[in-house]
Amino acid sequence: MEYELSVGLEVHAELNTKTKIFCGCENRFGAPPNTLVCPVCMGLPGALPVLSEAVLAQAVRMGHALHCDINRVCRLDRKQYFYPDLPKAYQISQNEIPLCSEGFLELSGDREPVRIRIERIHIEEDAGKLVHAPDGRTLVDYNRCGVPLIEIVTAPDLHAPEQVGWFLEEIRLILRCLGVSDCRMEEGSMRCDVNVSLRPVGAAALGDRCELKNIATISGAVRAAAYEAARQREILQNGGVIERETRRWDDVQNKSLPMRSKEETADYRFFPEPDLGTVVLPEEQVRTLLETLPELPADRRRRLCTQYGVSGYAAAQLTADPARAGYFEQGMAAGLCSGKELANWILGDLLAMRGLEPGEPFIEPERLAALAALTEQGKLSRTAGKTLLAALPSSGLSPGELARKMGLLQENDSAALASIAEKVLRDYPVPVADYRAGKTKALGFLVGKCMAASGGRGNPAVLRRILTEMLDG
Amino acid sequence: MELYAQTAETLGRMLRRRECSAMEIAASVFSRIRACEPDLHAYITVTEAAALEQAAKVDEKLAAGGKLPPLAGIPVGIKDNLCTKGVRTTCASRMLAAFVPPYDAAVCEKLAEAGAVFTGKTNLDEFAMGSSSRSSIYGPTKNPLDFARVPGGSSGGSAAAVASGEAVFALGSDTGGSVRQPAAYCGVVGLKPTYGSVSRYGLIAFASSLDQVGMLARSVRDTALLFEAVAGRDVRDATSVEMAAPVLTAGLGQPVEGLRIGIPSAYFEGSIAPDVAERVMEAAHTLEKAGARLVPVTLSSAHDALAVYYVLSSAEASSNLARYDGVRYGYRAADCENLQSLYERSRSEGFGDEVKRRILLGTFVLSAGSREAYYLRAQRAGQRIAREFNEAFALCDCILTPTTPETAFGMGEKLESPLDLYVSDCYTVAANLAGLPALSVPCGFGANRMPAGMQLVGPRFSERALLGAAAWYETLCGPFPMPALGEWRDRHGV
């Protein structure tokens, strides 16, 4: 029997607000253990949470970006369980009424567009972190307690492991584009749970699902979905049934392992968080947050294609990093070269020399555009352009001035090139004869000789034209 | 009269007239504490050294001719579930016996700013769960009027300290009557303000949606003074709000002509002790004779209030007390094999029976199988009770009821079934469920010579009206007698 895969995702993203969600502690990664804590995030007796307005605003922006309904009146709930990294023994989250519900994300670009429904986005606090010391003791670092999170929950609308990857990449892009989250995977600031089920093709009801918890990378999520689909398919094809369970994804062994079954499912005893009361967002604020939303990656990709004539692939590559796309558009604003040419330089050479990363050799976008203009106009060969690019950062000169100073500019002057060509034709009678006898390959040799005679600066296209005219004429 | 027996209002006046010093006031109260504590046990921790320093500062300021803040030099007791920076805050529990908060509760900050002198931390039922102050691991507090009787609870230590002169006034907390019931049992005034009018920041939570910091004092005006000093919005408590109309102590005590007082007949029938019902009705008639109007009101869902209260308060308690797991602070059982046994043993050994009972009850009512039948139903019933009060307030300005169905009971009574004890909250819990302000005022003595209390409940933020009506009553009857200050001595030959 043929089976269809259905994957739903729960994406957790740490927000990059200045402070934690319920207290004034700094929200920062990498501080010495237990230095970014206070009575509130440590859950000391008598301490009370106060909801950060910045967290609300950022979550609403993400909701807008995913076309969600914003529930202007919502509340927070306590999700209760015991664990040493959870100081209050409950996580303040949202259960019954999430901040955002019923949106969607359209995956487009080079591929067939797919619409993934977003069931909800809710806000919650992160827990601390257990650290296993070499001496066997387990220590707890509470710095991460109260770091704001949003959880984005999709419908089971992803039907291939690759779609899981596309979706997560697009979500990450949007989070970065909005400045909502840094999505630093290595810091665990974006993680996801992957819910996987299979059903016979054409069946209406979803099959029993397994949940793979706490996957830290996009590639991990893709591999987990693929592995789990294969595991379930094998069970079903052998006439078995899928146990509803929670499984752990082992990214090193590249397989999922049982964690707990449905019978062991925790009862979180949700109830409304009495310390915070009802959250009411003014309509005006919700509207303003929508109106001030920046251009989203998908829109930007479309616009880069139409406005600058770059390919779909180049647009996607440029938009993959908001800083990169911004750099490109700043360069284009100089009005010196075509989008294609500038995109080539950015995506090929500048990225290779890490020229867009902070602290690395950096060239102002207008200067790169000036360089691109030189190559586009044939004043500079591609090879000479690379030499120029490497020398530009430490030079205060414009690309044109530096190219002249370094002697990199191509010789385009027909008269000068014609005199070189005449000399080469005189010096190499044999290839000339060969060419005239129909061996047109000999032209390449003659162009090469002309290039050498011009000290490498002659424009090969112009030389080729002049030589052809002389030989054929 | 000894300084410790004076009201805060009088002491403030004396201090400003240089008729006494803050040091003299403090010395009087601490000598009173030394004299009474062996019998009374109203305090868990007495902070005399720090208090004398505070008093000395007040005197310095007075000598320098500076303007004194409103409560300068007045000794105040603090219930031991309000955090005090550097002073252990135990909740009368083994769980927090060694807990020293790194911060002050908002109300303590405000009192310190107002110049009050902290006498110490008063005894209570463990985690404020109880009505007799007997469940403290530090031993019970006695009723100052009769050592063989309970002072009520959970703010029994605060009530006993105020009644006996071990403090001029005190802060308590009231989740279902924990300020008003002990105030009634000890013959003092007790106020549970509107939910949200006083910051809960630093009040160790029992049931967050019902908890409110309350005041106990020997006069209505002192109660108002203390309330004014701590009320107001606090950015650290998201449920706190700014009072629309602040209480002005100056205007209290004037006749409140035409005041409409609602009388719910159901509160005066059934299991109530006849002498208590009589005292409270007499008080109502005293006000009527002076110009108030008594209006019959119906509070039919009030009999559900007790059940609703125990479901909701236990549900929240089970959550609020989950943090005491032996991991970061508080009691940790020795030699645990693993994490699970650390949790189980620390909590089993760290909590007393009543606390465990409520945690179990609360966990049960929130569990998947019983949430709808108990928790959600109780929530709806609570909203119904609040609605009914609001409807009643269309007919009257405040509602007058007994505070408790009987006067203080014996130390050995009501120990067998927890339900017997729960019933003593039956008239007070509704105000917490509805978030309303409620005040208990002494109104004479029962057949056993123990004080009875009448309760005034008003609409949200009607503290000024409630205190005004009570102050009027106080003016009509003369200052509330302070039997605690002499009677128990006579009776027990101390």
Chai-1 contact restraints between the chains, C-beta under 6 A:
chainA,res_idxA,chainB,res_idxB,connection_type,confidence,min_distance_angstrom,max_distance_angstrom,comment,restraint_id
A,P39,B,Y103,contact,1.0,0.0,6.0,A-B,restraint_1
A,G43,B,R323,contact,1.0,0.0,6.0,A-B,restraint_2
A,P45,B,I204,contact,1.0,0.0,6.0,A-B,restraint_3
A,G46,B,C83,contact,1.0,0.0,6.0,A-B,restraint_4
A,G46,B,G202,contact,1.0,0.0,6.0,A-B,restraint_5
A,G46,B,L203,contact,1.0,0.0,6.0,A-B,restraint_6
A,G46,B,I204,contact,1.0,0.0,6.0,A-B,restraint_7
A,L48,B,Y201,contact,1.0,0.0,6.0,A-B,restraint_8
A,L48,B,D237,contact,1.0,0.0,6.0,A-B,restraint_9
A,V50,B,A238,contact,1.0,0.0,6.0,A-B,restraint_10
A,R78,B,S319,contact,1.0,0.0,6.0,A-B,restraint_11
A,Q80,B,S319,contact,1.0,0.0,6.0,A-B,restraint_12
A,F82,B,Y343,contact,1.0,0.0,6.0,A-B,restraint_13
A,P84,B,V327,contact,1.0,0.0,6.0,A-B,restraint_14
A,K88,B,R323,contact,1.0,0.0,6.0,A-B,restraint_15
A,A89,B,A322,contact,1.0,0.0,6.0,A-B,restraint_16
A,A89,B,R323,contact,1.0,0.0,6.0,A-B,restraint_17
A,Y90,B,S319,contact,1.0,0.0,6.0,A-B,restraint_18
A,D267,B,S367,contact,1.0,0.0,6.0,A-B,restraint_19
A,D267,B,A368,contact,1.0,0.0,6.0,A-B,restraint_20
A,R269,B,L366,contact,1.0,0.0,6.0,A-B,restraint_21
A,F271,B,L366,contact,1.0,0.0,6.0,A-B,restraint_22
A,P274,B,S208,contact,1.0,0.0,6.0,A-B,restraint_23
A,P274,B,S209,contact,1.0,0.0,6.0,A-B,restraint_24
A,D275,B,S208,contact,1.0,0.0,6.0,A-B,restraint_25
A,L276,B,A238,contact,1.0,0.0,6.0,A-B,restraint_26
A,G277,B,T239,contact,1.0,0.0,6.0,A-B,restraint_27
